[in-house]
Amino acid sequence: MDLSVVVPTLNGRDRLAASLDSLAARAPDAEVVVVNGPSADGTTGMVRERDDVDVLVEVADRCINVARNAGIAVAEGDAIALLGYDLRIGDGWVDAIRDGLAAASAVSGPVNRGDHEHVDEGPEQRTIAGRDVTYFSGDNVAFRATTLRDTLDGFDEYLLTGGARDAAHRLAGAGDDVAWRDAMATHRGEDGDNGGPQPHGPDEHDRAWKYRSLSYRLVKNYGPRPTVARRTLSHAAADAADAAREVIQGEGTPSGWIGNGRDVITGMGRGTADGLTARARDRSYARNPNGLSVEEERAVAVYDWR
């Protein structure tokens, strides 16, 4: 197995350096591709001074899925892993990837905090419209290169959040399995809690994008069926109840609750419309009209030391 590791990063120089150190120590034979940008913290200089990075790709778009696709486009391995810039791999990480990809088209493992308070015990799985979906973290997953390029056509660049979950739906639609290996564990540092907005874009606390992403990927992958509406509305009802509880407990305001509701409705409407358009544009199993094969100038600069 020739392994390429794609590490998207944005303004995370110090954590990226620790992640690259772990790759150099535990995956010295892997091809390392860093996709940076647009960072303003000296990341470019730090990476260019290292001798354990094979390719540095500079991008101008903050979208994580653009960064992922830019890295996939230049990776040369027959297996391609995606690693979060703030994660450090363990001793068995490469062997777990090799073992997992011998059994499935993709493999994932735990993403743990450095304090070990939170440990992933297994993958999240759902059955949607008769399709068994195994979700994975986009920060710790590896694919056979042919699966990532030909079956999925990379990640959907429409999505500012939820790109990995969308890929999981599409992988299940193609009938491909995702393996889980505990030995493919990664760890964040003590200060590596990912709470709050993420550097590459909005997170699930952004109600408008949460429901825009959720509606888009469900409608795009399954069509406008009752199951899709039921799942989306159940998420909205749960969030509405949580927000109302915060108002009652004095931790939120009525105006904030109303604003969240407006964001949810707007996000659902926009995501549903765009999901229907995307479904019509790509009727293949890939379901990815905004993927890797779309001719885009993603890279501003490429430094290739191979």
C-alpha positions in Angstrom: 0.0 0.0 0.0 1.3 3.4 -1.0 -0.3 5.9 1.5 -0.9 9.6 0.9 -2.0 11.7 3.8 -3.8 15.0 3.1 -3.8 17.5 5.9 -6.0 20.6 5.3 -5.0 23.5 7.6 -6.0 27.1 8.3 -4.2 29.3 10.8 -3.1 26.3 12.9 0.6 26.5 12.6 1.6 25.1 16.0 -0.9 22.3 16.1 -0.1 21.4 12.5 3.6 21.2 13.4 2.7 18.6 16.1 0.6 16.7 13.7 3.4 16.6 11.1 5.8 15.5 13.8 3.6 12.5 14.6 3.3 11.6 10.9 7.1 11.8 10.5 7.6 9.5 13.6 4.9 7.0 12.9 4.2 7.1 9.1 7.7 8.0 7.7 7.0 6.3 4.4 3.7 8.1 3.7 3.4 10.9 1.2 2.4 14.0 3.1 0.3 16.7 1.4 -0.5 19.9 3.3 -3.3 22.1 2.0 -3.0 25.5 3.5 -5.0 28.6 3.4 -5.6 31.2 3.4 -3.5 31.3 6.6 -2.0 34.4 8.1 0.1 32.9 10.9 3.3 31.8 9.2 2.1 28.3 8.3 3.6 28.5 4.8 7.1 29.3 6.1 6.9 26.6 8.7 5.9 23.9 6.2 8.5 25.0 3.6 11.3 24.7 6.2 10.4 21.1 6.9 11.8 18.1 5.0 9.0 15.7 5.8 6.3 17.4 3.7 6.1 16.2 0.1 3.6 18.7 -1.3 2.3 22.1 -0.1 -0.8 23.3 -1.8 -1.9 26.9 -1.1 -5.6 27.7 -1.6 -7.6 30.9 -1.3 -11.0 29.3 -0.5 -11.8 28.7 3.2 -14.2 25.8 2.4 -12.8 22.6 4.0 -14.1 20.5 1.0 -12.2 22.6 -1.5 -9.1 22.0 0.6 -9.7 18.3 0.7 -10.3 18.1 -3.0 -7.2 20.2 -3.7 -5.1 17.7 -1.7 -6.7 14.6 -3.3 -6.0 16.0 -6.7 -2.2 15.9 -6.2 -1.9 12.8 -4.0 -0.3 9.9 -5.7 -0.9 7.0 -3.3 -3.3 4.1 -4.0 -4.7 4.9 -0.5 -5.5 8.4 0.6 -6.1 9.4 4.2 -7.5 12.7 5.5 -6.1 14.0 8.8 -7.1 17.0 10.8 -4.3 19.5 11.3 -4.8 19.4 15.1 -4.6 15.6 15.4 -1.7 13.3 16.2 -1.7 9.7 15.0 -0.8 6.7 17.1 1.6 3.9 16.6 -0.9 1.5 15.0 -2.5 4.1 12.6 -0.9 3.0 9.4 -1.3 -0.7 10.0 -5.0 -0.1 10.9 -5.5 1.7 7.6 -3.8 -1.2 5.7 -6.0 -3.7 7.5 -9.2 -1.7 7.1 -8.8 -1.1 3.4 -8.1 -4.8 2.8 -11.7 -5.3 4.0 -13.6 -2.2 2.9 -13.5 0.8 0.6 -12.9 3.2 3.5 -11.7 3.0 7.1 -12.0 5.3 10.1 -11.2 5.2 13.7 -11.5 7.2 17.0 -10.8 10.9 17.3 -9.9 11.4 21.0 -9.1 14.4 23.2 -5.7 14.4 24.8 -7.2 14.3 28.3 -8.9 11.0 27.4 -12.3 12.2 28.8 -13.9 11.5 25.5 -13.2 8.3 23.6 -15.0 7.2 20.4 -16.2 3.7 21.0 -17.3 3.0 17.5 -18.8 4.5 14.4 -22.2 6.2 14.2 -24.6 4.3 12.0 -28.1 5.0 10.7 -30.5 3.3 8.3 -32.2 5.9 6.0 -34.7 4.9 3.3 -33.4 1.3 3.5 -29.7 2.4 3.1 -27.3 1.5 5.9 -25.0 4.5 6.4 -21.8 4.4 8.5 -20.6 7.9 9.3 -17.0 8.9 9.7 -14.9 11.9 10.8 -13.5 13.8 7.9 -10.5 14.4 10.1 -9.6 10.7 10.4 -10.5 8.6 7.5 -8.8 6.8 4.7 -10.0 5.6 1.3 -8.9 3.5 -1.5 -7.9 6.1 -4.1 -10.2 4.7 -6.7 -13.1 4.9 -4.4 -12.4 8.5 -3.4 -11.9 9.6 -7.0 -14.2 7.4 -9.1 -17.0 6.4 -6.8 -17.3 9.6 -4.7 -15.6 12.2 -7.0 -14.1 13.7 -3.9 -16.1 15.9 -1.6 -19.1 18.2 -2.4 -17.7 21.8 -2.5 -21.2 23.3 -2.1 -21.1 22.2 1.5 -19.4 24.5 4.1 -20.2 21.9 6.8 -21.3 18.3 6.7 -19.1 17.2 3.8 -18.0 14.0 5.4 -21.5 13.0 6.3 -22.6 13.7 2.8 -19.8 11.4 1.5 -20.9 8.7 3.9 -24.4 8.8 2.4 -23.0 8.6 -1.1 -20.6 5.8 -0.2 -23.5 3.8 1.2 -25.5 4.5 -1.9 -22.8 3.0 -4.0 -22.9 -0.2 -1.8 -19.4 0.4 -0.4 -18.5 -0.4 3.2 -16.7 1.7 5.8 -14.5 -0.3 8.3 -13.8 0.8 11.8 -10.4 0.1 13.5 -9.8 1.1 17.1 -6.1 1.1 16.3 -6.6 4.0 13.8 -6.9 6.3 16.8 -5.9 10.0 16.7 -5.6 12.4 19.6 -5.9 16.1 20.1 -3.8 18.0 22.6 -5.0 19.1 26.0 -6.2 22.4 24.4 -7.6 20.7 21.3 -11.3 21.0 22.2 -13.1 21.8 18.9 -15.9 23.7 20.5 -17.1 26.9 18.7 -16.7 28.0 15.1 -14.1 26.1 13.1 -11.4 27.9 11.0 -12.6 26.4 7.7 -16.2 27.6 8.1 -19.4 27.4 10.1 -20.0 24.5 12.5 -23.2 22.8 13.6 -24.0 25.7 16.0 -24.7 27.9 12.9 -28.4 27.0 12.6 -28.8 28.4 9.0 -25.9 26.3 7.7 -26.7 23.2 9.8 -30.2 22.9 8.3 -29.1 24.1 4.9 -26.5 21.3 4.9 -28.8 18.7 6.4 -31.6 19.4 4.0 -29.3 19.6 1.0 -27.5 16.3 1.6 -30.7 14.4 2.4 -32.7 15.6 -0.5 -29.7 15.3 -2.9 -29.1 11.6 -1.9 -32.7 10.4 -1.2 -35.0 12.7 -3.0 -38.1 14.5 -1.6 -39.5 11.6 0.3 -41.3 11.5 3.7 -38.3 10.0 5.5 -36.2 13.0 4.6 -38.8 15.5 5.8 -39.4 13.5 9.0 -35.7 13.4 9.8 -35.2 17.1 9.1 -38.2 18.1 11.2 -37.2 15.9 14.1 -33.8 17.6 14.2 -35.5 21.0 14.1 -38.0 20.1 16.9 -35.2 18.9 19.1 -33.2 22.1 18.6 -36.3 24.2 19.2 -37.0 22.4 22.5 -33.4 22.9 23.6 -33.6 26.6 22.7 -36.9 27.0 24.6 -35.4 25.3 27.6 -32.5 27.8 27.6 -35.0 30.7 27.5 -37.0 29.3 30.5 -33.7 28.8 32.4 -32.6 32.3 31.6 -29.7 31.2 29.5 -31.3 32.5 26.3 -33.6 35.2 25.1 -37.0 35.0 23.3 -35.5 37.1 20.4 -32.7 34.7 20.1 -35.1 31.8 20.0 -37.1 33.5 17.3 -33.9 34.2 15.4 -32.8 30.6 15.6 -36.2 29.5 14.2 -35.9 31.9 11.3 -32.4 30.5 10.5 -33.7 27.0 10.6 -36.6 27.7 8.2 -34.4 29.7 5.9 -31.7 27.0 5.9 -34.2 24.2 5.3 -35.7 26.0 2.3 -32.5 26.9 0.7 -30.9 23.4 1.2 -34.0 21.6 -0.1 -34.1 23.7 -3.3 -30.3 23.3 -3.9 -30.5 19.6 -3.1 -33.1 19.0 -5.7 -31.0 20.9 -8.3 -27.9 18.9 -7.4 -29.9 15.6 -7.6 -31.0 16.6 -11.1 -27.5 17.6 -12.2 -25.9 14.3 -11.1 -28.1 11.2 -11.2 -25.1 8.8 -10.7 -24.2 7.1 -7.4 -21.6 9.9 -6.9 -24.4 12.5 -6.5 -21.7 15.1 -6.6 -22.1 17.9 -9.2 -19.7 20.0 -7.2 -16.9 17.5 -6.9 -13.3 16.8 -7.7 -13.9 16.4 -11.5 -15.3 19.9 -11.8 -12.7 22.1 -13.5 -11.7 24.5 -10.8 -8.5 26.5 -10.1 -8.4 25.5 -6.5 -4.7 25.9 -5.9 -3.1 29.4 -5.8 0.4 27.8 -5.6 1.8 24.3 -5.4 5.2 23.4 -3.9 6.1 19.9 -5.0 9.2 18.4 -3.5 8.7 14.8 -4.6 
